[in-house]
Amino acid sequence: MNLPAGGHSSIFSQISHAATSSFSEYLARSAPDMLPGARTAGMPAGMVAETVAPHATTIVAMTYAGGVLMAGDRRATMGNMIASRHIEKVFPADMYSVLGVAGTAGIALDVTRLFQVELEHYEKIEGTLLSLEGKANRLGAMIRGNLPMALQGLAVIPLFAGFDLDRRVGRLFSYDVTGGRYEEQEHHSVGSGSVFARGALKKLWKPNLDEAQAVLVSVEALYDAADDDSATGGPDVVRQLWPVVYTVNSAGARRIPERDLAAAAEAVIASRAVAGREA
């Protein structure tokens, strides 16, 4: 192809102008309609968002000796109906961080995928990992972009956790629908069953838990949430469905195997059956 004089420099200038370490910023400029928050709800007048869109529910997170853990139940609801028993709500954001989402399931999954691409894009452009603080800030900006949908009842509330490579500790961050970011200490929970899960965490969590103890605490906290919140799904022994649990430490993010979660859930169920308590 023959380029006019100065064509190479002109094309290079255009590419350089378009290049940015933020994929979501590039998307906002080039294809804003593809952003999760740019959708129109399209709900008939008088319809309630919770009755037409599946909602993901409870997520718990905590620090433990050497890292952080995040867990989520497997239920999604649509009004008073169970929309799914198999949904996953906790995902690795990159090698050293994880993201859990509660709220409108479809938008939450889109935000998760966009955030994963955002971090991968930054690493490719800059040649280095974004700091944990930077990741938390960028997630807040994405949630802020979904505010118009949140005002229509289609909110996404994430919980973000990761291993800070500079401080060498695990850290937790929560958000509100406006994108406000808050660093949490020790443990936190979001979603419809969070009030019950948080109460359990206050009793069960203690400093310097090892990984196995932290997994057991997270399973029991979700069990307590499911006991009082119909939108949160407890361990399903018949279908062999267990919470999704990730840990993050200096070695990176790791999904806890199903066999370990089955053992933890069965231990919680057995201890409560032996106790024979009603409440």
ABEGO torsion letter per residue (X at the ends): XBBBBGAAAAAAAAAAAABBABAAAAAAAABAAABAAABBAGBBBGBBAAAABBBBBBBBBBBBBGEBBBBBBABBBBEABBABAABBABBBABAABBBBBBEBAAAAAAAAAAAAAAAAAAAAAAGBBBBAAAAAAAAAAAAAAAAAAAAAGBBBBBBBBBBBAAAGBBBBBBBBAAGBBBBBBGBBBBEAAAAAAAAAAAAABBBGBBAAAAAAAAAAAAAAAAAABAABBBBBAAAGBBBBBBBBBAAEBBBBBAAAAAAAAAAAAAAAAAAGBAX
